[in-house]
Amino acid sequence: MKCPYCGCWNRFEVDKIFVQQPSPEPKVKVFIPMYKPLKTEKCKKCGKVIAEAN
Ligand SMILES: [Zn+2]
């Protein structure tokens, strides 16, 4: 994940979850992938929180 403050790339563990989206066609299920951080993650360079567990 790229830090929005300083642009530094940080690598950390995330859960990949699929969230069902409403679809105009009831027979078709639409899922979009979402990345859920396991804990609050801070940028290793500038120290700002860039991901929060929920
Ligand atoms: Zn940063």
mmCIF file of the protein (N, C-alpha, C, O) and its ligand, coordinates in Angstrom:
data_MODEL
# 
_entry.id   MODEL 
# 
loop_
_entity.id 
_entity.type 
_entity.pdbx_number_of_molecules 
1 polymer     1 
2 non-polymer 1 
# 
_entity_poly.entity_id                      1 
_entity_poly.type                           'polypeptide(L)' 
_entity_poly.nstd_linkage                   no 
_entity_poly.nstd_monomer                   no 
_entity_poly.pdbx_seq_one_letter_code       MKCPYCGCWNRFEVDKIFVQQPSPEPKVKVFIPMYKPLKTEKCKKCGKVIAEAN 
_entity_poly.pdbx_seq_one_letter_code_can   MKCPYCGCWNRFEVDKIFVQQPSPEPKVKVFIPMYKPLKTEKCKKCGKVIAEAN 
_entity_poly.pdbx_strand_id                 A 
# 
loop_
_entity_poly_seq.entity_id 
_entity_poly_seq.num 
_entity_poly_seq.mon_id 
_entity_poly_seq.hetero 
1 1  MET n 
1 2  LYS n 
1 3  CYS n 
1 4  PRO n 
1 5  TYR n 
1 6  CYS n 
1 7  GLY n 
1 8  CYS n 
1 9  TRP n 
1 10 ASN n 
1 11 ARG n 
1 12 PHE n 
1 13 GLU n 
1 14 VAL n 
1 15 ASP n 
1 16 LYS n 
1 17 ILE n 
1 18 PHE n 
1 19 VAL n 
1 20 GLN n 
1 21 GLN n 
1 22 PRO n 
1 23 SER n 
1 24 PRO n 
1 25 GLU n 
1 26 PRO n 
1 27 LYS n 
1 28 VAL n 
1 29 LYS n 
1 30 VAL n 
1 31 PHE n 
1 32 ILE n 
1 33 PRO n 
1 34 MET n 
1 35 TYR n 
1 36 LYS n 
1 37 PRO n 
1 38 LEU n 
1 39 LYS n 
1 40 THR n 
1 41 GLU n 
1 42 LYS n 
1 43 CYS n 
1 44 LYS n 
1 45 LYS n 
1 46 CYS n 
1 47 GLY n 
1 48 LYS n 
1 49 VAL n 
1 50 ILE n 
1 51 ALA n 
1 52 GLU n 
1 53 ALA n 
1 54 ASN n 
# 
loop_
_struct_asym.id 
_struct_asym.entity_id 
A 1 
B 2 
# 
loop_
_chem_comp.id 
_chem_comp.type 
_chem_comp.mon_nstd_flag 
ALA 'L-peptide linking' y 
ARG 'L-peptide linking' y 
ASN 'L-peptide linking' y 
ASP 'L-peptide linking' y 
CYS 'L-peptide linking' y 
GLN 'L-peptide linking' y 
GLU 'L-peptide linking' y 
GLY 'peptide linking'   y 
ILE 'L-peptide linking' y 
LEU 'L-peptide linking' y 
LYS 'L-peptide linking' y 
MET 'L-peptide linking' y 
PHE 'L-peptide linking' y 
PRO 'L-peptide linking' y 
SER 'L-peptide linking' y 
THR 'L-peptide linking' y 
TRP 'L-peptide linking' y 
TYR 'L-peptide linking' y 
VAL 'L-peptide linking' y 
ZN  non-polymer         . 
# 
_pdbx_entity_nonpoly.entity_id   2 
_pdbx_entity_nonpoly.name        ? 
_pdbx_entity_nonpoly.comp_id     ZN 
# 
_pdbx_nonpoly_scheme.asym_id         B 
_pdbx_nonpoly_scheme.entity_id       2 
_pdbx_nonpoly_scheme.mon_id          ZN 
_pdbx_nonpoly_scheme.ndb_seq_num     1 
_pdbx_nonpoly_scheme.pdb_seq_num     101 
_pdbx_nonpoly_scheme.auth_seq_num    101 
_pdbx_nonpoly_scheme.pdb_mon_id      ZN 
_pdbx_nonpoly_scheme.auth_mon_id     ZN 
_pdbx_nonpoly_scheme.pdb_strand_id   A 
_pdbx_nonpoly_scheme.pdb_ins_code    . 
# 
loop_
_atom_site.group_PDB 
_atom_site.id 
_atom_site.type_symbol 
_atom_site.label_atom_id 
_atom_site.label_alt_id 
_atom_site.label_comp_id 
_atom_site.label_asym_id 
_atom_site.label_entity_id 
_atom_site.label_seq_id 
_atom_site.pdbx_PDB_ins_code 
_atom_site.Cartn_x 
_atom_site.Cartn_y 
_atom_site.Cartn_z 
_atom_site.occupancy 
_atom_site.B_iso_or_equiv 
_atom_site.pdbx_formal_charge 
_atom_site.auth_seq_id 
_atom_site.auth_comp_id 
_atom_site.auth_asym_id 
_atom_site.auth_atom_id 
_atom_site.pdbx_PDB_model_num 
ATOM   1   N  N  . MET A 1 1  ? 0.842   -1.190  0.000   1.00 0.00 ? 1   MET A N  1 
ATOM   2   C  CA . MET A 1 1  ? 0.000   0.000   0.000   1.00 0.00 ? 1   MET A CA 1 
ATOM   3   C  C  . MET A 1 1  ? 0.877   1.239   0.000   1.00 0.00 ? 1   MET A C  1 
ATOM   4   O  O  . MET A 1 1  ? 1.861   1.329   0.735   1.00 0.00 ? 1   MET A O  1 
ATOM   5   N  N  . LYS A 1 2  ? 0.498   2.190   -0.840  1.00 0.00 ? 2   LYS A N  1 
ATOM   6   C  CA . LYS A 1 2  ? 1.297   3.398   -0.953  1.00 0.00 ? 2   LYS A CA 1 
ATOM   7   C  C  . LYS A 1 2  ? 0.837   4.420   0.068   1.00 0.00 ? 2   LYS A C  1 
ATOM   8   O  O  . LYS A 1 2  ? -0.358  4.691   0.189   1.00 0.00 ? 2   LYS A O  1 
ATOM   9   N  N  . CYS A 1 3  ? 1.760   4.974   0.784   1.00 0.00 ? 3   CYS A N  1 
ATOM   10  C  CA . CYS A 1 3  ? 1.435   6.005   1.763   1.00 0.00 ? 3   CYS A CA 1 
ATOM   11  C  C  . CYS A 1 3  ? 0.929   7.259   1.042   1.00 0.00 ? 3   CYS A C  1 
ATOM   12  O  O  . CYS A 1 3  ? 1.609   7.780   0.159   1.00 0.00 ? 3   CYS A O  1 
ATOM   13  N  N  . PRO A 1 4  ? -0.259  7.745   1.413   1.00 0.00 ? 4   PRO A N  1 
ATOM   14  C  CA . PRO A 1 4  ? -0.782  8.946   0.739   1.00 0.00 ? 4   PRO A CA 1 
ATOM   15  C  C  . PRO A 1 4  ? -0.063  10.232  1.152   1.00 0.00 ? 4   PRO A C  1 
ATOM   16  O  O  . PRO A 1 4  ? -0.244  11.280  0.532   1.00 0.00 ? 4   PRO A O  1 
ATOM   17  N  N  . TYR A 1 5  ? 0.751   10.143  2.201   1.00 0.00 ? 5   TYR A N  1 
ATOM   18  C  CA . TYR A 1 5  ? 1.411   11.354  2.714   1.00 0.00 ? 5   TYR A CA 1 
ATOM   19  C  C  . TYR A 1 5  ? 2.783   11.559  2.094   1.00 0.00 ? 5   TYR A C  1 
ATOM   20  O  O  . TYR A 1 5  ? 3.121   12.660  1.659   1.00 0.00 ? 5   TYR A O  1 
ATOM   21  N  N  . CYS A 1 6  ? 3.571   10.490  2.058   1.00 0.00 ? 6   CYS A N  1 
ATOM   22  C  CA . CYS A 1 6  ? 4.934   10.655  1.552   1.00 0.00 ? 6   CYS A CA 1 
ATOM   23  C  C  . CYS A 1 6  ? 5.215   9.830   0.302   1.00 0.00 ? 6   CYS A C  1 
ATOM   24  O  O  . CYS A 1 6  ? 6.270   9.986   -0.313  1.00 0.00 ? 6   CYS A O  1 
ATOM   25  N  N  . GLY A 1 7  ? 4.278   8.946   -0.088  1.00 0.00 ? 7   GLY A N  1 
ATOM   26  C  CA . GLY A 1 7  ? 4.470   8.167   -1.308  1.00 0.00 ? 7   GLY A CA 1 
ATOM   27  C  C  . GLY A 1 7  ? 5.308   6.913   -1.139  1.00 0.00 ? 7   GLY A C  1 
ATOM   28  O  O  . GLY A 1 7  ? 5.575   6.202   -2.108  1.00 0.00 ? 7   GLY A O  1 
ATOM   29  N  N  . CYS A 1 8  ? 5.725   6.640   0.096   1.00 0.00 ? 8   CYS A N  1 
ATOM   30  C  CA . CYS A 1 8  ? 6.529   5.456   0.361   1.00 0.00 ? 8   CYS A CA 1 
ATOM   31  C  C  . CYS A 1 8  ? 5.659   4.195   0.286   1.00 0.00 ? 8   CYS A C  1 
ATOM   32  O  O  . CYS A 1 8  ? 4.515   4.191   0.741   1.00 0.00 ? 8   CYS A O  1 
ATOM   33  N  N  . TRP A 1 9  ? 6.212   3.139   -0.288  1.00 0.00 ? 9   TRP A N  1 
ATOM   34  C  CA . TRP A 1 9  ? 5.471   1.874   -0.350  1.00 0.00 ? 9   TRP A CA 1 
ATOM   35  C  C  . TRP A 1 9  ? 5.676   1.082   0.924   1.00 0.00 ? 9   TRP A C  1 
ATOM   36  O  O  . TRP A 1 9  ? 6.804   0.886   1.378   1.00 0.00 ? 9   TRP A O  1 
ATOM   37  N  N  . ASN A 1 10 ? 4.575   0.632   1.494   1.00 0.00 ? 10  ASN A N  1 
ATOM   38  C  CA . ASN A 1 10 ? 4.601   -0.193  2.697   1.00 0.00 ? 10  ASN A CA 1 
ATOM   39  C  C  . ASN A 1 10 ? 3.939   -1.521  2.386   1.00 0.00 ? 10  ASN A C  1 
ATOM   40  O  O  . ASN A 1 10 ? 2.967   -1.597  1.635   1.00 0.00 ? 10  ASN A O  1 
ATOM   41  N  N  . ARG A 1 11 ? 4.490   -2.557  2.981   1.00 0.00 ? 11  ARG A N  1 
ATOM   42  C  CA . ARG A 1 11 ? 3.969   -3.888  2.755   1.00 0.00 ? 11  ARG A CA 1 
ATOM   43  C  C  . ARG A 1 11 ? 3.499   -4.450  4.087   1.00 0.00 ? 11  ARG A C  1 
ATOM   44  O  O  . ARG A 1 11 ? 4.277   -4.520  5.039   1.00 0.00 ? 11  ARG A O  1 
ATOM   45  N  N  . PHE A 1 12 ? 2.251   -4.848  4.165   1.00 0.00 ? 12  PHE A N  1 
ATOM   46  C  CA . PHE A 1 12 ? 1.780   -5.483  5.386   1.00 0.00 ? 12  PHE A CA 1 
ATOM   47  C  C  . PHE A 1 12 ? 0.653   -6.444  5.080   1.00 0.00 ? 12  PHE A C  1 
ATOM   48  O  O  . PHE A 1 12 ? 0.083   -6.452  3.989   1.00 0.00 ? 12  PHE A O  1 
ATOM   49  N  N  . GLU A 1 13 ? 0.350   -7.259  6.086   1.00 0.00 ? 13  GLU A N  1 
ATOM   50  C  CA . GLU A 1 13 ? -0.648  -8.316  5.931   1.00 0.00 ? 13  GLU A CA 1 
ATOM   51  C  C  . GLU A 1 13 ? -2.048  -7.735  5.868   1.00 0.00 ? 13  GLU A C  1 
ATOM   52  O  O  . GLU A 1 13 ? -2.423  -6.891  6.682   1.00 0.00 ? 13  GLU A O  1 
ATOM   53  N  N  . VAL A 1 14 ? -2.810  -8.195  4.897   1.00 0.00 ? 14  VAL A N  1 
ATOM   54  C  CA . VAL A 1 14 ? -4.223  -7.814  4.820   1.00 0.00 ? 14  VAL A CA 1 
ATOM   55  C  C  . VAL A 1 14 ? -5.056  -9.056  4.547   1.00 0.00 ? 14  VAL A C  1 
ATOM   56  O  O  . VAL A 1 14 ? -4.587  -10.036 3.970   1.00 0.00 ? 14  VAL A O  1 
ATOM   57  N  N  . ASP A 1 15 ? -6.278  -8.981  4.971   1.00 0.00 ? 15  ASP A N  1 
ATOM   58  C  CA . ASP A 1 15 ? -7.266  -9.992  4.603   1.00 0.00 ? 15  ASP A CA 1 
ATOM   59  C  C  . ASP A 1 15 ? -7.930  -9.547  3.321   1.00 0.00 ? 15  ASP A C  1 
ATOM   60  O  O  . ASP A 1 15 ? -8.339  -8.394  3.183   1.00 0.00 ? 15  ASP A O  1 
ATOM   61  N  N  . LYS A 1 16 ? -8.034  -10.470 2.386   1.00 0.00 ? 16  LYS A N  1 
ATOM   62  C  CA . LYS A 1 16 ? -8.768  -10.149 1.169   1.00 0.00 ? 16  LYS A CA 1 
ATOM   63  C  C  . LYS A 1 16 ? -10.179 -10.686 1.325   1.00 0.00 ? 16  LYS A C  1 
ATOM   64  O  O  . LYS A 1 16 ? -10.388 -11.890 1.476   1.00 0.00 ? 16  LYS A O  1 
ATOM   65  N  N  . ILE A 1 17 ? -11.121 -9.799  1.286   1.00 0.00 ? 17  ILE A N  1 
ATOM   66  C  CA . ILE A 1 17 ? -12.502 -10.229 1.433   1.00 0.00 ? 17  ILE A CA 1 
ATOM   67  C  C  . ILE A 1 17 ? -13.291 -9.799  0.196   1.00 0.00 ? 17  ILE A C  1 
ATOM   68  O  O  . ILE A 1 17 ? -12.946 -8.835  -0.488  1.00 0.00 ? 17  ILE A O  1 
ATOM   69  N  N  . PHE A 1 18 ? -14.352 -10.542 -0.061  1.00 0.00 ? 18  PHE A N  1 
ATOM   70  C  CA . PHE A 1 18 ? -15.197 -10.203 -1.208  1.00 0.00 ? 18  PHE A CA 1 
ATOM   71  C  C  . PHE A 1 18 ? -16.534 -9.702  -0.696  1.00 0.00 ? 18  PHE A C  1 
ATOM   72  O  O  . PHE A 1 18 ? -17.199 -10.357 0.106   1.00 0.00 ? 18  PHE A O  1 
ATOM   73  N  N  . VAL A 1 19 ? -16.907 -8.545  -1.169  1.00 0.00 ? 19  VAL A N  1 
ATOM   74  C  CA . VAL A 1 19 ? -18.134 -7.913  -0.728  1.00 0.00 ? 19  VAL A CA 1 
ATOM   75  C  C  . VAL A 1 19 ? -19.143 -7.975  -1.867  1.00 0.00 ? 19  VAL A C  1 
ATOM   76  O  O  . VAL A 1 19 ? -18.856 -7.596  -3.002  1.00 0.00 ? 19  VAL A O  1 
ATOM   77  N  N  . GLN A 1 20 ? -20.320 -8.459  -1.533  1.00 0.00 ? 20  GLN A N  1 
ATOM   78  C  CA . GLN A 1 20 ? -21.355 -8.559  -2.562  1.00 0.00 ? 20  GLN A CA 1 
ATOM   79  C  C  . GLN A 1 20 ? -21.949 -7.187  -2.853  1.00 0.00 ? 20  GLN A C  1 
ATOM   80  O  O  . GLN A 1 20 ? -22.286 -6.426  -1.946  1.00 0.00 ? 20  GLN A O  1 
ATOM   81  N  N  . GLN A 1 21 ? -22.062 -6.904  -4.110  1.00 0.00 ? 21  GLN A N  1 
ATOM   82  C  CA . GLN A 1 21 ? -22.625 -5.636  -4.548  1.00 0.00 ? 21  GLN A CA 1 
ATOM   83  C  C  . GLN A 1 21 ? -24.024 -5.865  -5.106  1.00 0.00 ? 21  GLN A C  1 
ATOM   84  O  O  . GLN A 1 21 ? -24.297 -6.909  -5.699  1.00 0.00 ? 21  GLN A O  1 
ATOM   85  N  N  . PRO A 1 22 ? -24.903 -4.898  -4.917  1.00 0.00 ? 22  PRO A N  1 
ATOM   86  C  CA . PRO A 1 22 ? -26.217 -5.023  -5.561  1.00 0.00 ? 22  PRO A CA 1 
ATOM   87  C  C  . PRO A 1 22 ? -26.082 -5.030  -7.078  1.00 0.00 ? 22  PRO A C  1 
ATOM   88  O  O  . PRO A 1 22 ? -25.310 -4.265  -7.657  1.00 0.00 ? 22  PRO A O  1 
ATOM   89  N  N  . SER A 1 23 ? -26.837 -5.897  -7.693  1.00 0.00 ? 23  SER A N  1 
ATOM   90  C  CA . SER A 1 23 ? -26.755 -6.032  -9.135  1.00 0.00 ? 23  SER A CA 1 
ATOM   91  C  C  . SER A 1 23 ? -28.132 -5.824  -9.756  1.00 0.00 ? 23  SER A C  1 
ATOM   92  O  O  . SER A 1 23 ? -29.136 -6.225  -9.167  1.00 0.00 ? 23  SER A O  1 
ATOM   93  N  N  . PRO A 1 24 ? -28.198 -5.213  -10.913 1.00 0.00 ? 24  PRO A N  1 
ATOM   94  C  CA . PRO A 1 24 ? -29.508 -5.051  -11.574 1.00 0.00 ? 24  PRO A CA 1 
ATOM   95  C  C  . PRO A 1 24 ? -30.106 -6.377  -12.021 1.00 0.00 ? 24  PRO A C  1 
ATOM   96  O  O  . PRO A 1 24 ? -31.319 -6.491  -12.197 1.00 0.00 ? 24  PRO A O  1 
ATOM   97  N  N  . GLU A 1 25 ? -29.259 -7.368  -12.202 1.00 0.00 ? 25  GLU A N  1 
ATOM   98  C  CA . GLU A 1 25 ? -29.739 -8.692  -12.616 1.00 0.00 ? 25  GLU A CA 1 
ATOM   99  C  C  . GLU A 1 25 ? -29.728 -9.609  -11.398 1.00 0.00 ? 25  GLU A C  1 
ATOM   100 O  O  . GLU A 1 25 ? -28.651 -9.940  -10.902 1.00 0.00 ? 25  GLU A O  1 
ATOM   101 N  N  . PRO A 1 26 ? -30.904 -10.037 -10.893 1.00 0.00 ? 26  PRO A N  1 
ATOM   102 C  CA . PRO A 1 26 ? -30.941 -10.817 -9.640  1.00 0.00 ? 26  PRO A CA 1 
ATOM   103 C  C  . PRO A 1 26 ? -30.209 -12.153 -9.711  1.00 0.00 ? 26  PRO A C  1 
ATOM   104 O  O  . PRO A 1 26 ? -29.762 -12.666 -8.684  1.00 0.00 ? 26  PRO A O  1 
ATOM   105 N  N  . LYS A 1 27 ? -30.080 -12.720 -10.902 1.00 0.00 ? 27  LYS A N  1 
ATOM   106 C  CA . LYS A 1 27 ? -29.403 -14.023 -11.008 1.00 0.00 ? 27  LYS A CA 1 
ATOM   107 C  C  . LYS A 1 27 ? -27.888 -13.880 -10.969 1.00 0.00 ? 27  LYS A C  1 
ATOM   108 O  O  . LYS A 1 27 ? -27.166 -14.851 -10.739 1.00 0.00 ? 27  LYS A O  1 
ATOM   109 N  N  . VAL A 1 28 ? -27.426 -12.683 -11.193 1.00 0.00 ? 28  VAL A N  1 
ATOM   110 C  CA . VAL A 1 28 ? -25.980 -12.465 -11.240 1.00 0.00 ? 28  VAL A CA 1 
ATOM   111 C  C  . VAL A 1 28 ? -25.523 -11.832 -9.931  1.00 0.00 ? 28  VAL A C  1 
ATOM   112 O  O  . VAL A 1 28 ? -26.018 -10.784 -9.518  1.00 0.00 ? 28  VAL A O  1 
ATOM   113 N  N  . LYS A 1 29 ? -24.578 -12.488 -9.302  1.00 0.00 ? 29  LYS A N  1 
ATOM   114 C  CA . LYS A 1 29 ? -24.024 -11.918 -8.079  1.00 0.00 ? 29  LYS A CA 1 
ATOM   115 C  C  . LYS A 1 29 ? -22.700 -11.243 -8.396  1.00 0.00 ? 29  LYS A C  1 
ATOM   116 O  O  . LYS A 1 29 ? -21.823 -11.805 -9.052  1.00 0.00 ? 29  LYS A O  1 
ATOM   117 N  N  . VAL A 1 30 ? -22.595 -10.040 -7.912  1.00 0.00 ? 30  VAL A N  1 
ATOM   118 C  CA . VAL A 1 30 ? -21.394 -9.269  -8.190  1.00 0.00 ? 30  VAL A CA 1 
ATOM   119 C  C  . VAL A 1 30 ? -20.611 -9.119  -6.890  1.00 0.00 ? 30  VAL A C  1 
ATOM   120 O  O  . VAL A 1 30 ? -21.127 -8.643  -5.879  1.00 0.00 ? 30  VAL A O  1 
ATOM   121 N  N  . PHE A 1 31 ? -19.361 -9.537  -6.948  1.00 0.00 ? 31  PHE A N  1 
ATOM   122 C  CA . PHE A 1 31 ? -18.501 -9.401  -5.770  1.00 0.00 ? 31  PHE A CA 1 
ATOM   123 C  C  . PHE A 1 31 ? -17.304 -8.539  -6.127  1.00 0.00 ? 31  PHE A C  1 
ATOM   124 O  O  . PHE A 1 31 ? -16.701 -8.685  -7.190  1.00 0.00 ? 31  PHE A O  1 
ATOM   125 N  N  . ILE A 1 32 ? -16.982 -7.657  -5.232  1.00 0.00 ? 32  ILE A N  1 
ATOM   126 C  CA . ILE A 1 32 ? -15.773 -6.871  -5.448  1.00 0.00 ? 32  ILE A CA 1 
ATOM   127 C  C  . ILE A 1 32 ? -14.769 -7.172  -4.333  1.00 0.00 ? 32  ILE A C  1 
ATOM   128 O  O  . ILE A 1 32 ? -15.152 -7.287  -3.169  1.00 0.00 ? 32  ILE A O  1 
ATOM   129 N  N  . PRO A 1 33 ? -13.503 -7.297  -4.681  1.00 0.00 ? 33  PRO A N  1 
ATOM   130 C  CA . PRO A 1 33 ? -12.491 -7.568  -3.657  1.00 0.00 ? 33  PRO A CA 1 
ATOM   131 C  C  . PRO A 1 33 ? -12.177 -6.329  -2.830  1.00 0.00 ? 33  PRO A C  1 
ATOM   132 O  O  . PRO A 1 33 ? -12.064 -5.222  -3.356  1.00 0.00 ? 33  PRO A O  1 
ATOM   133 N  N  . MET A 1 34 ? -12.041 -6.539  -1.531  1.00 0.00 ? 34  MET A N  1 
ATOM   134 C  CA . MET A 1 34 ? -11.674 -5.458  -0.632  1.00 0.00 ? 34  MET A CA 1 
ATOM   135 C  C  . MET A 1 34 ? -10.505 -5.945  0.228   1.00 0.00 ? 34  MET A C  1 
ATOM   136 O  O  . MET A 1 34 ? -10.406 -7.127  0.556   1.00 0.00 ? 34  MET A O  1 
ATOM   137 N  N  . TYR A 1 35 ? -9.649  -5.034  0.574   1.00 0.00 ? 35  TYR A N  1 
ATOM   138 C  CA . TYR A 1 35 ? -8.519  -5.389  1.422   1.00 0.00 ? 35  TYR A CA 1 
ATOM   139 C  C  . TYR A 1 35 ? -8.754  -4.843  2.817   1.00 0.00 ? 35  TYR A C  1 
ATOM   140 O  O  . TYR A 1 35 ? -8.951  -3.646  3.025   1.00 0.00 ? 35  TYR A O  1 
ATOM   141 N  N  . LYS A 1 36 ? -8.726  -5.771  3.767   1.00 0.00 ? 36  LYS A N  1 
ATOM   142 C  CA . LYS A 1 36 ? -9.023  -5.379  5.139   1.00 0.00 ? 36  LYS A CA 1 
ATOM   143 C  C  . LYS A 1 36 ? -7.763  -5.548  5.979   1.00 0.00 ? 36  LYS A C  1 
ATOM   144 O  O  . LYS A 1 36 ? -7.294  -6.672  6.160   1.00 0.00 ? 36  LYS A O  1 
ATOM   145 N  N  . PRO A 1 37 ? -7.219  -4.476  6.485   1.00 0.00 ? 37  PRO A N  1 
ATOM   146 C  CA . PRO A 1 37 ? -6.011  -4.585  7.298   1.00 0.00 ? 37  PRO A CA 1 
ATOM   147 C  C  . PRO A 1 37 ? -6.285  -5.311  8.609   1.00 0.00 ? 37  PRO A C  1 
ATOM   148 O  O  . PRO A 1 37 ? -7.352  -5.153  9.202   1.00 0.00 ? 37  PRO A O  1 
ATOM   149 N  N  . LEU A 1 38 ? -5.328  -6.098  9.053   1.00 0.00 ? 38  LEU A N  1 
ATOM   150 C  CA . LEU A 1 38 ? -5.493  -6.879  10.282  1.00 0.00 ? 38  LEU A CA 1 
ATOM   151 C  C  . LEU A 1 38 ? -5.302  -6.017  11.523  1.00 0.00 ? 38  LEU A C  1 
ATOM   152 O  O  . LEU A 1 38 ? -5.858  -6.314  12.581  1.00 0.00 ? 38  LEU A O  1 
ATOM   153 N  N  . LYS A 1 39 ? -4.533  -4.971  11.398  1.00 0.00 ? 39  LYS A N  1 
ATOM   154 C  CA . LYS A 1 39 ? -4.318  -4.069  12.521  1.00 0.00 ? 39  LYS A CA 1 
ATOM   155 C  C  . LYS A 1 39 ? -3.980  -2.695  11.976  1.00 0.00 ? 39  LYS A C  1 
ATOM   156 O  O  . LYS A 1 39 ? -3.804  -2.516  10.771  1.00 0.00 ? 39  LYS A O  1 
ATOM   157 N  N  . THR A 1 40 ? -3.893  -1.738  12.866  1.00 0.00 ? 40  THR A N  1 
ATOM   158 C  CA . THR A 1 40 ? -3.536  -0.392  12.440  1.00 0.00 ? 40  THR A CA 1 
ATOM   159 C  C  . THR A 1 40 ? -2.097  -0.393  11.931  1.00 0.00 ? 40  THR A C  1 
ATOM   160 O  O  . THR A 1 40 ? -1.178  -0.850  12.610  1.00 0.00 ? 40  THR A O  1 
ATOM   161 N  N  . GLU A 1 41 ? -1.931  0.122   10.740  1.00 0.00 ? 41  GLU A N  1 
ATOM   162 C  CA . GLU A 1 41 ? -0.609  0.120   10.131  1.00 0.00 ? 41  GLU A CA 1 
ATOM   163 C  C  . GLU A 1 41 ? -0.135  1.543   9.913   1.00 0.00 ? 41  GLU A C  1 
ATOM   164 O  O  . GLU A 1 41 ? -0.880  2.413   9.461   1.00 0.00 ? 41  GLU A O  1 
ATOM   165 N  N  . LYS A 1 42 ? 1.132   1.750   10.251  1.00 0.00 ? 42  LYS A N  1 
ATOM   166 C  CA . LYS A 1 42 ? 1.720   3.068   10.053  1.00 0.00 ? 42  LYS A CA 1 
ATOM   167 C  C  . LYS A 1 42 ? 2.786   3.000   8.977   1.00 0.00 ? 42  LYS A C  1 
ATOM   168 O  O  . LYS A 1 42 ? 3.448   1.979   8.793   1.00 0.00 ? 42  LYS A O  1 
ATOM   169 N  N  . CYS A 1 43 ? 2.932   4.090   8.284   1.00 0.00 ? 43  CYS A N  1 
ATOM   170 C  CA . CYS A 1 43 ? 3.975   4.185   7.277   1.00 0.00 ? 43  CYS A CA 1 
ATOM   171 C  C  . CYS A 1 43 ? 5.332   4.051   7.950   1.00 0.00 ? 43  CYS A C  1 
ATOM   172 O  O  . CYS A 1 43 ? 5.602   4.692   8.966   1.00 0.00 ? 43  CYS A O  1 
ATOM   173 N  N  . LYS A 1 44 ? 6.179   3.211   7.373   1.00 0.00 ? 44  LYS A N  1 
ATOM   174 C  CA . LYS A 1 44 ? 7.490   2.992   7.981   1.00 0.00 ? 44  LYS A CA 1 
ATOM   175 C  C  . LYS A 1 44 ? 8.414   4.198   7.816   1.00 0.00 ? 44  LYS A C  1 
ATOM   176 O  O  . LYS A 1 44 ? 9.418   4.329   8.517   1.00 0.00 ? 44  LYS A O  1 
ATOM   177 N  N  . LYS A 1 45 ? 8.063   5.060   6.894   1.00 0.00 ? 45  LYS A N  1 
ATOM   178 C  CA . LYS A 1 45 ? 8.927   6.205   6.641   1.00 0.00 ? 45  LYS A CA 1 
ATOM   179 C  C  . LYS A 1 45 ? 8.498   7.441   7.428   1.00 0.00 ? 45  LYS A C  1 
ATOM   180 O  O  . LYS A 1 45 ? 9.307   8.041   8.136   1.00 0.00 ? 45  LYS A O  1 
ATOM   181 N  N  . CYS A 1 46 ? 7.206   7.827   7.301   1.00 0.00 ? 46  CYS A N  1 
ATOM   182 C  CA . CYS A 1 46 ? 6.770   9.068   7.948   1.00 0.00 ? 46  CYS A CA 1 
ATOM   183 C  C  . CYS A 1 46 ? 5.989   8.820   9.242   1.00 0.00 ? 46  CYS A C  1 
ATOM   184 O  O  . CYS A 1 46 ? 5.754   9.757   10.005  1.00 0.00 ? 46  CYS A O  1 
ATOM   185 N  N  . GLY A 1 47 ? 5.580   7.564   9.502   1.00 0.00 ? 47  GLY A N  1 
ATOM   186 C  CA . GLY A 1 47 ? 4.942   7.223   10.772  1.00 0.00 ? 47  GLY A CA 1 
ATOM   187 C  C  . GLY A 1 47 ? 3.471   7.548   10.863  1.00 0.00 ? 47  GLY A C  1 
ATOM   188 O  O  . GLY A 1 47 ? 2.868   7.384   11.924  1.00 0.00 ? 47  GLY A O  1 
ATOM   189 N  N  . LYS A 1 48 ? 2.882   8.004   9.779   1.00 0.00 ? 48  LYS A N  1 
ATOM   190 C  CA . LYS A 1 48 ? 1.443   8.309   9.821   1.00 0.00 ? 48  LYS A CA 1 
ATOM   191 C  C  . LYS A 1 48 ? 0.616   7.051   9.593   1.00 0.00 ? 48  LYS A C  1 
ATOM   192 O  O  . LYS A 1 48 ? 1.017   6.138   8.869   1.00 0.00 ? 48  LYS A O  1 
ATOM   193 N  N  . VAL A 1 49 ? -0.553  7.031   10.235  1.00 0.00 ? 49  VAL A N  1 
ATOM   194 C  CA . VAL A 1 49 ? -1.444  5.875   10.100  1.00 0.00 ? 49  VAL A CA 1 
ATOM   195 C  C  . VAL A 1 49 ? -2.037  5.875   8.683   1.00 0.00 ? 49  VAL A C  1 
ATOM   196 O  O  . VAL A 1 49 ? -2.660  6.847   8.256   1.00 0.00 ? 49  VAL A O  1 
ATOM   197 N  N  . ILE A 1 50 ? -1.829  4.774   7.976   1.00 0.00 ? 50  ILE A N  1 
ATOM   198 C  CA . ILE A 1 50 ? -2.361  4.709   6.615   1.00 0.00 ? 50  ILE A CA 1 
ATOM   199 C  C  . ILE A 1 50 ? -3.405  3.625   6.448   1.00 0.00 ? 50  ILE A C  1 
ATOM   200 O  O  . ILE A 1 50 ? -4.070  3.556   5.414   1.00 0.00 ? 50  ILE A O  1 
ATOM   201 N  N  . ALA A 1 51 ? -3.559  2.766   7.465   1.00 0.00 ? 51  ALA A N  1 
ATOM   202 C  CA . ALA A 1 51 ? -4.606  1.744   7.408   1.00 0.00 ? 51  ALA A CA 1 
ATOM   203 C  C  . ALA A 1 51 ? -5.052  1.444   8.822   1.00 0.00 ? 51  ALA A C  1 
ATOM   204 O  O  . ALA A 1 51 ? -4.236  1.369   9.741   1.00 0.00 ? 51  ALA A O  1 
ATOM   205 N  N  . GLU A 1 52 ? -6.348  1.273   8.990   1.00 0.00 ? 52  GLU A N  1 
ATOM   206 C  CA . GLU A 1 52 ? -6.865  0.969   10.306  1.00 0.00 ? 52  GLU A CA 1 
ATOM   207 C  C  . GLU A 1 52 ? -7.734  -0.265  10.252  1.00 0.00 ? 52  GLU A C  1 
ATOM   208 O  O  . GLU A 1 52 ? -8.550  -0.420  9.344   1.00 0.00 ? 52  GLU A O  1 
ATOM   209 N  N  . ALA A 1 53 ? -7.562  -1.137  11.216  1.00 0.00 ? 53  ALA A N  1 
ATOM   210 C  CA . ALA A 1 53 ? -8.418  -2.313  11.320  1.00 0.00 ? 53  ALA A CA 1 
ATOM   211 C  C  . ALA A 1 53 ? -9.816  -1.874  11.720  1.00 0.00 ? 53  ALA A C  1 
ATOM   212 O  O  . ALA A 1 53 ? -9.988  -0.908  12.464  1.00 0.00 ? 53  ALA A O  1 
ATOM   213 N  N  . ASN A 1 54 ? -10.803 -2.586  11.226  1.00 0.00 ? 54  ASN A N  1 
ATOM   214 C  CA . ASN A 1 54 ? -12.165 -2.214  11.625  1.00 0.00 ? 54  ASN A CA 1 
ATOM   215 C  C  . ASN A 1 54 ? -12.950 -3.433  12.068  1.00 0.00 ? 54  ASN A C  1 
ATOM   216 O  O  . ASN A 1 54 ? -14.118 -3.314  12.439  1.00 0.00 ? 54  ASN A O  1 
HETATM 217 ZN ZN . ZN  B 2 .  ? 4.601   7.871   4.626   1.00 0.00 2 101 ZN  A ZN 1 
# 
